[in-house]
Amino acid sequence: MRKFTILLLLLWLPSFVSSLTEFDSVMDLRKQLIVLTGWLGFAYMGAAIVLSARFKWTERLVKGLDKAYGLHKKLGISAFIALLLHWLVIKAAHWAVQLGWLVRPTHAGKERVITGVDWISLAEKVGDISFKVFILFTIISLVERISYKKFKGIHKIGGALMLAGVFHTLFLIKWDLSLIPMNIAIILISAISVWCAILSLTGSIGKKNKIGGQVVLVDKFKDDSEFTVVARLQIKLESKLRYKEGQFAYINFHDGEAPHPFSILNYNEKTRLVEFGIKDLGDYTHQLVNQIAVGKKATVEGGYGYFQVPSDMNQVWVGAGIGIVPLLSRLYWLQKSTDKTTKRIEKIHLFYCVNNEKEAFFSTEIKAILRKMDFIELHLIESDKGYRLTSEYILNKIDNESFSVSFCGPEGFGMSLKQGLMANGLPEASFHKEIFKMR
């Protein structure tokens, strides 16, 4: 994000430098602020919509779709701030003139009407209206209480807002020599943004990665009240899935809900059977884990994510609750892998954090796999017994000073472990975290 912003500032810099000789009033400064804030807002919006299109090359660039969505959110908020400043800078001068604080400047005549249409005025009106819609769109998108289904539906508006932004920008850019670097970037961003907006509005995002299938096995894990809290699904796919260990996929059960992301537990390429572990975490997943049945049609889109097995000789894996699923998929991969990565690994400490042993739904399965992999040690951390995984606890279990950490679980828990381990010398790059938050 920081590097991207620096690049945007460098593209704007020639315009600012060339205008320094003409600075003789606050209006000259205003012109540059309008250009800068508009440019930043437009570029942030463009980058955000490109990341939302789920291209493989963007996923590689940011090291995972989960990271892409985190960056998408930051870009959206940054665009909101930049465009709010853009609007305020424009309006502030009008307000100052009305109050008599400034004198309205005289403008050289400029061609506004082309083929009988005042395109400049139209572009300005489109920009003003779309900005106000964008304000509401951003605020609504940040409200966590809105359901995922409504959130995904509302987010479709983003494509239309991007098209409005492109129209507004292209008709208002000027072609001074100093603006050429920035204008070329604007045209490139416009082209790819329009493409992504069309993909979004037509429901074509991720289309190439979608595979039809059917649920062939359901295994439900219940709590003390006999309510299903976790469901393990097996889906038979119609064609092969592009998959790496530790990845997730979007599943559409064609039940009126938007496709939801779930971690892949295991995948058999020969039989085309893909397994998922799904926990009751809200309204939709509560209904899903209790009502899902064999025979249900499903469309799987994936796999996504860069949470594969690291190459470090000594590793710590932490799975909290349902966060154990991508780590279990790693175990299945290690079990059948002949990759050089597995030969380098000397020791893995796997910490499985649960409330109690009854909720360690996958512990029996993990123990069965580990019988043939003595370099992996399982640690079951039960909070009901007063145990809590801390950075100090991990460090006491590790014999080697050099190790990497892979974490999947609640965000606050992960941040606490990361800060504690980094305070004890762990490099930030050695803490691998799955940010399973797609909004």
N, C-alpha and C positions, 0 to 999 in steps of 0.2 A: 504493500500500500504506500509506504513511504517512498520507495524507489519510483513507483508509478507517478506519484505527485511531483517528485523532483523532475521527472521527464516532462510532465505537462508544463511545469514552470519554465523549463528550458525552451520549450517550443513557443511559449508566450514572450519570453525575454526579448527577442529581437524587436517586437512591436513596442515594448516599453522603452527600450534603449533609444530607438529612433524617434520617440515622441518627447524625449527629455528636452531637446532644443526648443520645443514649441510650448513647454509648460509655462503659462503666464496667468492661470486662474484655476480655481477649484474645479471648474468644468472640464479642464483638460485632465485632471486627476480622475474625475468621475468617468470619463470615457475609458480610461485604462482599467478602472475597477469594474466597469460593466463588461468589458472584454474578458478580463481575468475570471470573474465569478461565473459568467456565462460559459466560458470555455471549461472550467473545472467541473461545473454542474453537468454539462453535456457529456464530457469524457467519463465522469464517474457513472452516469446513467448507462452509457454505452458499454462500459466494462462490466457493469452489473448484469445487464441483459445477456451479454455474451457468456458469462459464467453460468447463468441460469439455463442455458441451452444444452448443458451436459455433453459438450464435445469431449472426445477422448484427449485431444491435444491440450485443452484448457485444464483437464484433470491432471495430466502429467505435469503441466506448468506449475500448478499450486500444490502438487503432491497429495491428491485425493479430493473426491467430490465433497466430502464433509468439510474440508478446508475451503473449498470453493464457495459453499453456502455461507460459511462464516465471513469470508471476504465479501461476498455478495451483500450481506447485511451491512457491513461497514461502509461499502461503497454507496449503498442506498441512503444511509444516514448522512454521509459526506455530501452526496448530491443534494439532499434536502437542505443542508446548511448553506452550501454554495449558492443554490438557486434562491433561497430566501434572502441572502445578502444581495444577489443580483437584482431581485425585485425591489428591495429596499433602497439600493443605490439609485435605481431608475426613478422610483417614486419620491425619494427624498428631495431631489432637485425640483420636481413639480410642486411639492409642498412648500419648499423654500421660496419659490417664485410667487406662489399664491399669498404667502405671508409677507412678501416684500423684502425678504432677506437677500434674494438674488435677483439679478436682471436676466430675463430670458434672452439667451444668446441668439444671434441671427445666423441662419444656416444658408450655405450656398445652395442654389437650386439643384434638386436631384430628381432623376427620373423615377417616379413611383408607379406610374401606370404603364403596364406592359400588356399588349393585346386586349386593351379595354378593361383590365382588372388592376386594381391597386394592390399588387401582391405584397408590398412592404407593410401596408396597414393590415392586410389580412394576416400576414405572418406575425405581426405584433399582437393582434387580437387572439390568434391561436395560442401564442406563447403565454399570454396573460390568463386565458381560461384554463389551459392545460396545467399551468403552475398551481392554480388554486385547487384543481382536482388532485394534483400530485401531493399537495399538502395533506389533504384528507386521506389519500391513498397511503401515504407514509405513516401517518398517525394510526390508522386502522391496522396496518400491517404489523405495527409494533405492540399491539394489544394482545397479550398472551392468552387472554380468556376466550378469544375467538376460536372456534373449532378449526381443526386442520382443513376440513372440507371447505368451510367458508373462506378461510385464509387462501387456499389454492384458487378458489373461484374469483375472489377479489383481486388476486395477483395477476389474473389475466389482463386487467386494466393496464398493467405495466407495459405490455406490448403496444397498446394504443397510444399511451403517453409518450413512448419512445418515438413512434411515427410522428406525433405532433411536434416533438422536440427537434427531430430531423428537419421537418418542414420549416419550422420557425428559424432554425439556425442557418440553413442553406440560403434562405432568401434575405437574410440580414448580414451575412459576412461581406466584408470588403476585401478588395484585392490589391491593397498596397503591397509593395515589395517586401516590407518587413513582416507582413502577415502570411506570406506564402508557406513557411514551414508548418505553422499552425493550421492553415486552411487545408493543406494536403492531408494532415492528420484528421481533420474534421470530415473530409470526404471519405477517407478510408473507414473511419468509425461509423459514419452514416450508412455506408454500404453494408457492412457486416451487421450493424444494429437492425437495419430494415429486414434483413434476412432472418435474424433471430426473432424479431417481433412477429414476422409472418409464421415462423415455426410455432411460436407460443400461441398465437391467436387461432391457428388451425389445429392445435393439439398434436403437432408432429414432433415435439421434443422427445428424443430418445427412441424414435420409431424404429431405427435400425437395430436397436438392442432389445426389442420386445419379442418374446416367445410365448406362444400359447401353451397351456398345459392343464392338468387336472389333478386335484388332490387324491392321492391313492392311499394315504395312511395318516391317521391322526392319533397322537398319544397325548393324553391330558394329565397334567399334574395338579392335584388339588391341595388346598390348605386344610386346617383343622375344621373349618366350617363346611367342608366339602364343596367349596366353590373352586372352579378351575382358575388357577393363577398363571399357569404357563401351559402353552400348547406347542407340541412338536409336530410340524407338518412335513409331509413328504409329497412333492409334486412331480409328476411325470411330464417332462417337457417334450414338445413336438420336434425340437431341433436342439443342437448343442449350444450350451451357454458359454460365453467367454468369461472364464472365472480364474481367480487366484485366491489362495487362502487368505482369510481375514476380510473378505469383501462383503458387501451387502447388495441387496437388490430391491427394486420397487415391485410390489405385488398389487395388482388390480384384481379384486375378486368379483368385479362387475355387480356390485351391490349398491350402486349409487354414491359410493364414497370415492374420494380421490385416491390414486395409488399411494400406498404408504411404504416407507423404507424399513426393511428388516434385515438383520444380520443372517448371512448364510452359515448354517451349521456344518454342512458337508455337501459335496457334489461328486457324483459318480459319472464320469464322462461317457463310459461305455453304455450304461443303462439309461442315461439322461435323467437320473433321479436327483433332485435338489431338495435339501432339507433346511428348514428354518426353525428357530426357537423364538416364540412370540410370548411376551408377558403382558398381563392385564395392567396397563398403565394409564387408562383413560376410558372415556365413553366408547370409542370405536373398538379399541383392542379388548375391552371387557366383553362386548358383544361378540367379537370375532372368536376369542378363545373358547367361549361357551357354546357358540352355535356352529362353528365350522365343522363340516362333515365330509366324509369320503364321497367323491363324485363331483365336488364343487369345481367349477371352471375357474381358471386363473390365468392371468397374463403376467409374466415375469420379465422385468426390465433390468438388465445388469450384465455382469457384475461391475460394481463401482467400489473405489476405495484403494488406498495405498497402505494397508495395515498388515503387510506381509511379514514373514519371519525375518528379523534382522540377521546380519552376518557376524555379530559379536560372539566371541567365545563364551562369555558369561552373560547370562540374561536373567531379568526378573520380569515375570508376567503377572499382572494384577487384573482379575476379573471380578467385578462386584455385581452380584445378582445376575440378571440376564446378560450383563457384560461379559460373562464367561463364554458366550456363544462364539464370537470371532476367534477366541483363543482355542476353543475346542476344534474349530475348523483348521487351525494351525496344527494341532496335534494329529488330526487325520492326515494332513499333508505330510508331516514329518514321518508318519508311520509308513507311508508308501513312497516317499521321496528318495531319489538317488542323487539329488542335487548336491553340489559341492558345499553349499551353505550348511547342510546338516553335518557334514564331516568336520567342519570347523568348530561346531558348538561343543563345549566341554560340560557346561552345567546350566540348567534352567530351573529357577525357583518359581513355581506356579502358585500364586496366592488366590484362593477362591473364597471371596468374602460373602457371607450370608448371615441371616438372623439366627438360624439354627440349622442343625444337620438335616432336619426334615425338608428344609427349603433348598438344600444343596441337591437339586433335582438331577444334575448331571455328574455327580461325584462318582457313582458306580461305573458309569461309562468311561470317565476319565481314568479311574484306577485300572480298568481293563486294558486300556490303551497303554498305560505306563508300565505294565508288566513286562513289555518288550523294549522299553526305553528307560534304562536305569539312570540316564544322565538328567532326567527330569524328576524333581521332587515336588510333591503336592503338599501345600499347607492349607488346611481348612480353618478359616478364621470365623468363629461364631460370635456375633455381638451379644446374643442373649446370655452367653457365659461370661460376659465382661471383657472379651477380647476385642481389640480394635487395632487394625493395621495402621502403623505409623512408619515414618521414615526411619526412626531409631530401630524399630523391630526388624525392618528389612535389612538395615546395615548390620545388625547383630547376626543375621543368618548368612550373610555373604562373606565368603572367605577371600574373594579377589577384590582388589581395589578398583579395577576397571570392569564396568558392566553397563548394560543398557536396560532401560525400563520400558515395557509396553503396558499401557493402561486402557481399560475400557470400563466405564462406570459413571456414577454421578459426577457432574462437573466440579462441584465444590470439593469432593473427596479427592479427585485427581489433582486439583490445584494445590491442596494441602500437602499431598505427597510430593508433588513436584518442587514446591518451595522448600520443603524440609530436606529433600535429597540434594537440591542445588546448593543449599546452605552448607551441606557437607561435602561439596566438591563435585557433584555430578554435573557434567556439561549439559546445557539446555538441549542441545541437539541429540543427546542420548535418552531423552524422555519422549517416547512415542505415544501419542494419545489419539484415540478415535473420538472426534467431536461429533457425536451422533445427535446433532440438533439441526434440523433442516428448515428452520423458520426464524 
